[in-house]
Amino acid sequence: MKKILSLICIFLILTACSTVKYTRSPKIDARGAWAVVDFNNHTVTPMAGARAASISDSLVRARGVNNLIYKSFNQQDKALPLMNTGVSRSEIIQWASRNNIRYVLTGDVNEWRYKVGIDGEPVVGVSLRIIDVPNHHVIWSSVGSQSGHVRQAVSMIGQQLIARLLTHARIA
């Protein structure tokens, strides 16, 4: 009995708190032309949008998307030069149409930091969207947040969360 209680305690300690919501996904063609663009950064963490987009790029490739380019629009706020201020959906669709892109993965980073305090746990909040460029529609979206433990990196929590969000997109 002690062994079972010990295992349960270890499991609870190692598990991070997270929340995920997503829309139902149609089947999305992995063989189509894809692009990942820098995510909008709504945090005080410099380049958080670019970091999340870079992780997403690799995770989408791992899901079997081979015809994929990464596009950075690199618009920066003049008052906060390391903050990515993002680009509008219409600008993304115009660029993707000119470049014969079928799907664009984009998103927003709402939190990407360590909590302040004694423990300093990593916390990440991200939303993802897949845009069907020819139809100008968002065909799938997901949002989630996750916190980790003291010895975990923000990038690790970000990767875990984005991977979990992408599992709900039917990329085949």
Secondary structure by P-SEA (a helix, b strand, c coil): caaaaaaaaaaaaacccbbbbbccccccccccbbbbccccccccccaaaaaaaaaaaaaaaaacccbbbbbbccccccccccccccccaaaaaaaaaaacccbbbbbbbccccccccccbbbbbbbbbbbbccccccccbbbbbbbbbcccccaaaaaaaaaaaaacccccc
